[in-house]
Amino acid sequence: MLNLSKEGLILFVQNHYGITIVAMLAIGITSLLWKAWDSSDHEDGIPGRLGLPFMGESFSFFSAVNSTKGVYDFVEKRRKRYGKWFKTRVLGNTHVFVPSIEGAKTILANDFVHFNKLYVRSMEDTVGALSIFTVPHKIHTRIRHVLSDFFSMSALSMFVGKFDKMLSERLDKLEKSGKSFKVTDFSSKITFDAMVSMLMSVTEDPLLAQIEKDIFDVSDNMLSIPLMIPGVRYYKGMKAGNELRFDETEHSSMVERDSYPDDEKLSDQEIIDNLITLILAGQTTTSAAMMWCVKFLSENTEVLDRLREEQLSIARKKPEGALLTMEDLNDMSYGFKDIQKPYSFLPFGAGPRTCLGINMAKVAMLVFVHRMTGGYKWTLDNPDSRLAKKQHIARLRSGCPITLEALNKGK
């Protein structure tokens, strides 16, 4: 057993001064970090664990994002441990998760009053500083007023016919090919083309392809570690976002600024930040809902048969080849119930930030459901229910591959 006298201890410290200081610092830092990591921090009444300084639970958060269970796994584990709400720290910021209907409604209804919406840094950087997602109340109200024209009833009426024509032609081509295709890829492409056509009047394939590539990289950046290192997701996403910020001659058609008073006109930066925001919000959510609709209808034949009966009834009242109208959509009472299913958990928010595109999303879904169920039957070619990695909107890892067959085939 080591037995040092006072003089011996002093001599040891003098001879190993550097090692002694490093050891003491290491013990002290380890103790502090352990206390921070082990603390549940209930002092403010909110359960949870903030974890290590700055990093917090960032590794656990992004590990869940990059898994086939998605960020939902991160939330679910902590909800079971702490209850209906909990706090955590991700990349230096403290976040409080409220994964309940009542809590979400309370927060959304009091936005700009007791709460203000913020995103993890990668999301804020992706959409831009002047996006309707991130700006303060006064600017949000002005931008929302200008953008609302794109989703007026007259604009929706024109959108229905254009989207129906685009969808009908592409589904017909896929059915005639007899090949299996991924609903995720198909729905993402068609909703992207429809959004860009509506917002920017862009229909040229080369330009569409370039914008789509950049939007994909931007979307992939939504939940990523904000490090500007060449090759990583955040770097590629920010680079793509910069490429999307066109000069005025390329994006000014989005908003006829001369029709608005000077105090309501959008600046070039406001236009492009919100253009990116609208495309991201409209494409990813609606296309994912279409994919889930196909999957769940495949698994619930009773619902599918009843829905198909309604859609065929509507089709029989129209001349062959006629496009859908808003009046036709209003007759889809059961179809409307069906598209509500993927939207059951506050998909469009609430309060002052209620989604601008709520009606456009419902219209696109109704048109999609009508053409799919009223014109085709399909087989689900891969039943894998695992989620895709690195997605801020849940979608199947398999892409939900199906093969179409026309209902009237052989007649």
BELJOMO-V892210 format. One record per residue. N is the residue number from 1. RES is the residue in three letters. SS is DSSP state (alpha for helix, beta for strand, coil for the rest). PHI is phi in degrees with one decimal (NA if undefined). NEAR is the number of other ideal C-beta (glycine too) atoms within 12 Angstrom. Layout:
n: [N:N]
res: [RES:RES]
ss: [SS:SS]
phi: [PHI:PHI]
near: [NEAR:NEAR]
//
This chain:
n: [1:2:3:4:5:6:7:8:9:10:11:12:13:14:15:16:17:18:19:20:21:22:23:24:25:26:27:28:29:30:31:32:33:34:35:36:37:38:39:40:41:42:43:44:45:46:47:48:49:50:51:52:53:54:55:56:57:58:59:60:61:62:63:64:65:66:67:68:69:70:71:72:73:74:75:76:77:78:79:80:81:82:83:84:85:86:87:88:89:90:91:92:93:94:95:96:97:98:99:100:101:102:103:104:105:106:107:108:109:110:111:112:113:114:115:116:117:118:119:120:121:122:123:124:125:126:127:128:129:130:131:132:133:134:135:136:137:138:139:140:141:142:143:144:145:146:147:148:149:150:151:152:153:154:155:156:157:158:159:160:161:162:163:164:165:166:167:168:169:170:171:172:173:174:175:176:177:178:179:180:181:182:183:184:185:186:187:188:189:190:191:192:193:194:195:196:197:198:199:200:201:202:203:204:205:206:207:208:209:210:211:212:213:214:215:216:217:218:219:220:221:222:223:224:225:226:227:228:229:230:231:232:233:234:235:236:237:238:239:240:241:242:243:244:245:246:247:248:249:250:251:252:253:254:255:256:257:258:259:260:261:262:263:264:265:266:267:268:269:270:271:272:273:274:275:276:277:278:279:280:281:282:283:284:285:286:287:288:289:290:291:292:293:294:295:296:297:298:299:300:301:302:303:304:305:306:307:308:309:310:311:312:313:314:315:316:317:318:319:320:321:322:323:324:325:326:327:328:329:330:331:332:333:334:335:336:337:338:339:340:341:342:343:344:345:346:347:348:349:350:351:352:353:354:355:356:357:358:359:360:361:362:363:364:365:366:367:368:369:370:371:372:373:374:375:376:377:378:379:380:381:382:383:384:385:386:387:388:389:390:391:392:393:394:395:396:397:398:399:400:401:402:403:404:405:406:407:408:409:410:411]
res: [MET:LEU:ASN:LEU:SER:LYS:GLU:GLY:LEU:ILE:LEU:PHE:VAL:GLN:ASN:HIS:TYR:GLY:ILE:THR:ILE:VAL:ALA:MET:LEU:ALA:ILE:GLY:ILE:THR:SER:LEU:LEU:TRP:LYS:ALA:TRP:ASP:SER:SER:ASP:HIS:GLU:ASP:GLY:ILE:PRO:GLY:ARG:LEU:GLY:LEU:PRO:PHE:MET:GLY:GLU:SER:PHE:SER:PHE:PHE:SER:ALA:VAL:ASN:SER:THR:LYS:GLY:VAL:TYR:ASP:PHE:VAL:GLU:LYS:ARG:ARG:LYS:ARG:TYR:GLY:LYS:TRP:PHE:LYS:THR:ARG:VAL:LEU:GLY:ASN:THR:HIS:VAL:PHE:VAL:PRO:SER:ILE:GLU:GLY:ALA:LYS:THR:ILE:LEU:ALA:ASN:ASP:PHE:VAL:HIS:PHE:ASN:LYS:LEU:TYR:VAL:ARG:SER:MET:GLU:ASP:THR:VAL:GLY:ALA:LEU:SER:ILE:PHE:THR:VAL:PRO:HIS:LYS:ILE:HIS:THR:ARG:ILE:ARG:HIS:VAL:LEU:SER:ASP:PHE:PHE:SER:MET:SER:ALA:LEU:SER:MET:PHE:VAL:GLY:LYS:PHE:ASP:LYS:MET:LEU:SER:GLU:ARG:LEU:ASP:LYS:LEU:GLU:LYS:SER:GLY:LYS:SER:PHE:LYS:VAL:THR:ASP:PHE:SER:SER:LYS:ILE:THR:PHE:ASP:ALA:MET:VAL:SER:MET:LEU:MET:SER:VAL:THR:GLU:ASP:PRO:LEU:LEU:ALA:GLN:ILE:GLU:LYS:ASP:ILE:PHE:ASP:VAL:SER:ASP:ASN:MET:LEU:SER:ILE:PRO:LEU:MET:ILE:PRO:GLY:VAL:ARG:TYR:TYR:LYS:GLY:MET:LYS:ALA:GLY:ASN:GLU:LEU:ARG:PHE:ASP:GLU:THR:GLU:HIS:SER:SER:MET:VAL:GLU:ARG:ASP:SER:TYR:PRO:ASP:ASP:GLU:LYS:LEU:SER:ASP:GLN:GLU:ILE:ILE:ASP:ASN:LEU:ILE:THR:LEU:ILE:LEU:ALA:GLY:GLN:THR:THR:THR:SER:ALA:ALA:MET:MET:TRP:CYS:VAL:LYS:PHE:LEU:SER:GLU:ASN:THR:GLU:VAL:LEU:ASP:ARG:LEU:ARG:GLU:GLU:GLN:LEU:SER:ILE:ALA:ARG:LYS:LYS:PRO:GLU:GLY:ALA:LEU:LEU:THR:MET:GLU:ASP:LEU:ASN:ASP:MET:SER:TYR:GLY:PHE:LYS:ASP:ILE:GLN:LYS:PRO:TYR:SER:PHE:LEU:PRO:PHE:GLY:ALA:GLY:PRO:ARG:THR:CYS:LEU:GLY:ILE:ASN:MET:ALA:LYS:VAL:ALA:MET:LEU:VAL:PHE:VAL:HIS:ARG:MET:THR:GLY:GLY:TYR:LYS:TRP:THR:LEU:ASP:ASN:PRO:ASP:SER:ARG:LEU:ALA:LYS:LYS:GLN:HIS:ILE:ALA:ARG:LEU:ARG:SER:GLY:CYS:PRO:ILE:THR:LEU:GLU:ALA:LEU:ASN:LYS:GLY:LYS]
ss: [coil:coil:coil:coil:coil:alpha:alpha:alpha:alpha:alpha:alpha:alpha:alpha:alpha:alpha:coil:alpha:alpha:alpha:alpha:alpha:alpha:alpha:alpha:alpha:alpha:alpha:alpha:alpha:alpha:alpha:alpha:alpha:alpha:alpha:alpha:alpha:alpha:coil:coil:coil:coil:coil:coil:coil:coil:coil:beta:beta:coil:coil:beta:coil:coil:coil:beta:coil:alpha:alpha:alpha:alpha:alpha:alpha:alpha:alpha:coil:coil:coil:coil:coil:alpha:alpha:alpha:alpha:alpha:alpha:alpha:alpha:alpha:alpha:alpha:alpha:coil:coil:coil:beta:beta:beta:beta:beta:coil:coil:beta:beta:beta:beta:beta:coil:coil:coil:alpha:alpha:alpha:alpha:alpha:alpha:alpha:alpha:alpha:coil:beta:coil:coil:coil:beta:coil:coil:coil:coil:coil:alpha:alpha:alpha:alpha:alpha:alpha:alpha:coil:coil:coil:coil:coil:coil:coil:coil:coil:alpha:alpha:alpha:alpha:alpha:alpha:alpha:alpha:alpha:alpha:alpha:alpha:alpha:alpha:alpha:coil:alpha:alpha:alpha:alpha:alpha:alpha:alpha:alpha:alpha:alpha:alpha:alpha:alpha:alpha:alpha:alpha:alpha:alpha:alpha:alpha:alpha:alpha:alpha:alpha:alpha:coil:coil:coil:beta:beta:alpha:alpha:alpha:alpha:alpha:alpha:alpha:alpha:alpha:alpha:alpha:alpha:alpha:alpha:alpha:alpha:alpha:alpha:coil:coil:coil:coil:alpha:alpha:alpha:alpha:alpha:alpha:alpha:alpha:alpha:alpha:alpha:alpha:alpha:alpha:alpha:alpha:coil:coil:coil:coil:coil:coil:coil:coil:coil:coil:coil:coil:alpha:alpha:alpha:alpha:alpha:alpha:alpha:alpha:alpha:alpha:alpha:alpha:coil:coil:coil:alpha:alpha:alpha:alpha:alpha:alpha:alpha:coil:coil:alpha:alpha:alpha:coil:coil:coil:coil:coil:coil:coil:coil:alpha:alpha:alpha:alpha:alpha:alpha:alpha:alpha:alpha:alpha:alpha:alpha:alpha:alpha:alpha:alpha:alpha:alpha:alpha:alpha:alpha:alpha:alpha:alpha:alpha:alpha:alpha:alpha:alpha:alpha:alpha:alpha:coil:alpha:alpha:alpha:alpha:alpha:alpha:alpha:alpha:alpha:alpha:alpha:alpha:alpha:alpha:alpha:alpha:coil:coil:coil:coil:coil:coil:coil:coil:coil:alpha:alpha:alpha:alpha:alpha:coil:coil:alpha:alpha:alpha:alpha:alpha:alpha:alpha:alpha:alpha:alpha:alpha:coil:coil:coil:coil:coil:coil:coil:alpha:alpha:alpha:coil:coil:coil:coil:alpha:alpha:alpha:alpha:alpha:alpha:alpha:alpha:alpha:alpha:alpha:alpha:alpha:alpha:alpha:alpha:alpha:alpha:beta:beta:beta:beta:beta:coil:coil:coil:coil:coil:coil:beta:coil:coil:coil:coil:coil:coil:coil:coil:beta:coil:coil:coil:coil:beta:beta:beta:beta:beta:beta:coil:coil:coil:coil:coil]
phi: [NA:-68.7:-133.5:-97.0:-76.0:-58.5:-66.1:-65.3:-64.8:-63.1:-63.4:-63.1:-64.4:-64.0:-78.2:-128.4:-60.2:-62.5:-63.5:-63.3:-63.0:-60.9:-63.4:-65.1:-63.7:-62.3:-64.1:-65.5:-65.2:-60.1:-63.9:-65.4:-64.1:-64.3:-63.8:-65.6:-69.2:-84.1:-77.6:-94.0:49.3:-91.1:-59.3:-92.6:85.6:-106.2:-69.9:138.7:-132.5:-82.7:70.7:-66.5:-54.2:64.4:-68.4:53.3:-108.3:-58.0:-63.9:-65.7:-63.1:-73.7:-64.2:-66.8:-58.1:-87.8:-101.8:-79.8:-94.7:77.7:-63.1:-61.5:-66.0:-61.7:-69.1:-62.3:-60.7:-78.1:-66.1:-64.7:-80.8:-109.3:111.1:-74.9:-151.2:-159.9:-116.1:-154.3:-122.1:-128.0:50.3:89.8:-108.9:-86.4:-119.4:-110.9:-93.3:-124.7:-81.7:-144.9:-62.4:-62.1:-64.9:-63.0:-62.8:-62.5:-67.3:-65.1:-69.2:-106.6:-61.6:72.3:-108.0:-103.6:-134.7:-140.7:-73.7:-130.9:-121.9:-60.4:-56.1:-60.5:-68.3:-61.6:-65.7:-65.2:-82.0:102.7:-67.2:-108.6:-68.9:-60.1:-68.3:-119.9:-76.0:-70.0:-52.5:-61.6:-69.0:-57.3:-62.1:-66.3:-64.9:-61.0:-61.3:-68.5:-70.6:-62.4:-61.7:-68.7:-119.1:-70.9:-64.2:-66.4:-66.6:-65.2:-60.7:-70.7:-63.8:-55.8:-63.7:-64.9:-67.9:-63.0:-63.3:-61.2:-66.5:-59.6:-65.0:-74.1:-65.7:-61.7:-64.8:-66.8:-65.2:-68.3:-71.9:71.2:-95.0:-73.5:-142.5:-87.3:-60.8:-58.1:-65.9:-63.5:-68.2:-64.6:-67.0:-72.6:-70.0:-62.7:-59.4:-66.9:-65.1:-66.9:-63.7:-70.7:-84.6:-123.3:58.7:-97.6:-130.8:-70.8:-58.0:-60.6:-69.8:-59.9:-63.6:-68.3:-63.8:-62.5:-62.1:-66.4:-63.8:-61.4:-65.9:-65.0:-63.1:-66.4:-88.0:-56.8:-122.4:-146.8:-77.9:-73.9:-123.7:-84.0:-116.1:-50.2:101.1:-83.4:-58.5:-61.8:-61.8:-64.5:-66.7:-67.1:-63.8:-64.7:-62.0:-66.1:-68.3:-76.3:-82.1:-65.4:-78.0:-59.8:-66.9:-93.3:-121.9:-67.6:-68.2:-61.3:-134.4:-76.9:-66.9:-65.0:-84.5:-114.3:-59.2:-56.7:-78.0:-113.1:-65.0:-90.5:-75.4:-56.9:-66.5:-64.7:-63.0:-72.8:-61.5:-82.5:-63.4:-60.9:-60.5:-66.0:-65.4:-61.1:-66.7:-76.1:-76.4:-65.5:-72.9:-66.6:-65.7:-65.9:-63.1:-61.2:-61.7:-64.7:-62.6:-61.8:-61.8:-72.4:-66.2:-61.7:-92.8:-132.2:-64.9:-64.0:-66.2:-60.0:-63.5:-67.3:-66.3:-62.8:-60.0:-65.0:-68.2:-67.3:-62.6:-68.8:-64.1:-66.9:-82.4:-110.3:-61.2:-59.9:85.7:-70.8:-84.3:-70.9:-126.3:-61.4:-63.8:-63.0:-64.2:-67.0:-86.5:-91.0:-65.4:-74.1:-60.7:-64.4:-63.7:-66.1:-74.3:-70.1:-59.4:-68.0:-105.7:-75.2:-109.7:42.6:-68.5:-105.0:72.0:-164.0:72.1:-67.5:-106.2:-52.1:-52.4:-63.5:-94.6:-55.4:-74.5:-65.3:-62.8:-66.4:-62.7:-60.6:-64.9:-64.4:-63.1:-62.4:-62.3:-62.1:-69.3:-70.5:-81.7:-84.9:-119.2:-144.0:-118.9:-147.0:-114.6:-84.6:-84.7:-149.9:-83.0:-54.9:-102.0:-70.1:-86.2:-70.9:-80.7:59.1:-114.5:-85.0:-119.3:-63.2:-150.7:-72.8:-62.0:-72.4:84.1:57.5:-72.6:-138.4:-124.3:-90.9:-142.7:-63.5:-64.3:-93.2:-64.3:89.3:-91.8]
near: [3:7:7:12:10:10:10:13:15:14:13:17:18:13:12:15:14:12:14:17:13:13:16:16:14:14:14:14:16:16:14:16:20:14:18:22:22:15:21:23:24:15:11:13:14:24:24:33:28:33:31:26:19:17:22:29:34:31:21:25:33:30:22:29:36:24:22:23:22:29:34:23:24:30:29:17:24:32:22:14:18:25:20:22:26:33:29:38:30:39:31:20:24:24:33:28:32:27:26:18:15:15:23:27:18:20:28:27:20:19:24:21:15:12:20:20:30:19:25:34:28:36:34:27:34:42:40:34:25:27:36:39:36:29:30:20:20:14:26:28:19:25:37:31:24:30:36:27:24:33:33:18:18:13:24:32:24:23:38:36:24:28:41:36:24:32:38:30:20:28:35:19:18:31:28:15:14:14:16:23:31:30:40:36:28:34:44:36:29:40:44:35:36:41:42:36:28:36:37:31:20:27:17:14:13:11:21:24:18:20:37:29:21:33:41:30:30:42:40:33:39:37:35:36:28:28:21:20:14:11:11:21:33:32:23:27:40:33:25:29:38:22:21:38:28:26:13:17:9:21:31:21:19:34:31:16:22:11:12:21:12:11:13:24:20:36:25:23:23:34:36:36:37:41:43:48:43:43:44:45:41:46:39:36:37:44:44:37:40:46:42:34:38:45:34:27:35:28:16:17:16:12:23:29:16:20:34:30:20:29:37:24:21:31:28:15:17:20:8:11:13:17:28:39:25:26:16:29:35:19:22:36:18:26:39:23:20:35:37:23:23:32:25:15:18:24:29:28:25:23:24:24:31:21:30:32:39:27:30:40:37:34:41:42:44:45:44:47:43:41:42:41:39:35:34:32:24:32:18:29:22:22:16:17:20:20:30:30:25:32:34:33:34:32:37:36:24:26:30:42:28:36:24:32:22:23:22:15:13:6:5]
//
